[in-house]
């Protein structure tokens, strides 16, 4: 991708909409750290595309990801806490991406269930 953050997402959203638009039923959403202005992030844009079915699980995961993103966008202190957590986990799990992702889950779940 040539751009990070919202501009990069808009480019990718347009590309996805042109390629798979007829199959998109739940929108094309910008997720992850680059979706939260000012939050430290790797130059990777996470995108969630809603489709009509993936054995019934899409609606649950789509809702959870969006709740987390929206909370960080509207609660700067939570975004700061998440950034701090990510930095400490990057140091701990520099060579283990799966462990890094797993270690973030407690924070993410606490945010999601607080806003649910």
C-alpha positions in Angstrom: 0.0 0.0 0.0 1.2 3.4 -0.7 -0.4 5.2 2.2 -1.1 4.4 5.9 -4.2 5.2 7.9 -7.5 6.6 6.5 -6.1 7.6 3.1 -4.6 4.2 2.5 -7.9 2.6 3.7 -10.0 4.6 1.3 -7.8 3.5 -1.6 -8.1 -0.1 -0.6 -11.9 0.2 0.2 -12.4 1.5 -3.4 -10.4 -1.3 -4.8 -12.3 -3.9 -2.8 -15.7 -2.4 -3.6 -14.9 -2.5 -7.3 -13.7 -6.1 -7.2 -16.2 -7.7 -4.8 -18.9 -5.1 -4.3 -21.9 -7.3 -5.2 -20.9 -9.8 -2.4 -20.5 -7.2 0.3 -23.5 -7.0 2.6 -22.1 -5.6 5.8 -19.9 -2.8 4.6 -16.1 -2.5 4.2 -14.6 -1.3 7.5 -11.3 0.1 8.6 -10.0 -1.7 11.7 -6.9 -2.0 13.8 -4.6 0.6 15.0 -4.4 2.6 11.8 -8.2 3.2 12.2 -7.6 5.2 15.4 -6.1 8.6 14.7 -2.9 9.2 16.6 -2.5 5.6 17.8 0.9 4.1 17.1 0.6 1.5 14.4 2.5 -0.7 12.0 2.0 0.3 8.4 -0.6 -2.4 7.9 -4.2 -1.5 7.3 -6.7 -4.0 8.7 -9.9 -4.3 6.8 -13.1 -6.1 7.6 -15.6 -6.9 4.9 -19.1 -8.0 5.8 -20.5 -10.8 3.7 -23.8 -12.6 3.9 -22.5 -15.8 5.6 -19.4 -17.6 6.9 -21.3 -20.2 8.7 -23.1 -17.6 10.9 -20.0 -16.3 12.6 -19.4 -13.1 10.7 -22.0 -11.0 12.5 -20.4 -11.7 15.9 -16.8 -11.0 14.9 -17.8 -8.0 12.8 -19.7 -6.4 15.8 -16.8 -7.1 18.2 -14.2 -5.6 16.0 -16.2 -2.5 15.3 -17.1 -2.0 19.0 -13.4 -2.1 19.9 -12.4 0.3 17.1 -15.2 2.8 18.0 -14.3 2.7 21.7 -10.7 3.6 20.9 -11.7 6.4 18.6 -13.9 8.0 21.2 -11.9 7.3 24.4 -8.3 8.7 24.0 -7.2 7.4 27.4 -8.1 3.8 26.3 -6.3 4.3 23.0 -3.2 5.5 25.0 -3.5 2.4 27.3 -3.7 0.2 24.2 -0.7 1.8 22.6 1.3 1.3 25.8 0.2 -2.4 26.0 1.2 -2.9 22.3 4.6 -1.4 22.9 5.3 -3.6 25.9 4.1 -6.7 24.1 6.2 -5.9 21.0 9.2 -6.0 23.3 8.1 -9.3 24.9 7.0 -11.1 21.8 9.2 -9.6 19.1 9.6 -12.9 17.3 6.2 -14.5 18.1 3.3 -12.7 16.4 0.7 -15.2 17.6 1.7 -14.7 21.2 1.6 -10.9 20.7 -1.9 -11.1 19.3 -3.1 -13.5 22.0 -1.6 -11.2 24.8 -3.8 -8.3 23.5 -7.0 -10.2 23.9 -7.7 -9.6 27.6 -7.6 -5.8 27.0 -9.7 -6.1 23.9 -12.3 -8.3 25.5 -12.5 -5.9 28.5 -13.3 -3.0 26.2 -15.8 -4.9 24.1 -17.7 -6.3 27.0 -17.7 -2.9 28.8 -19.4 -1.3 25.7 -21.6 -4.3 24.9 
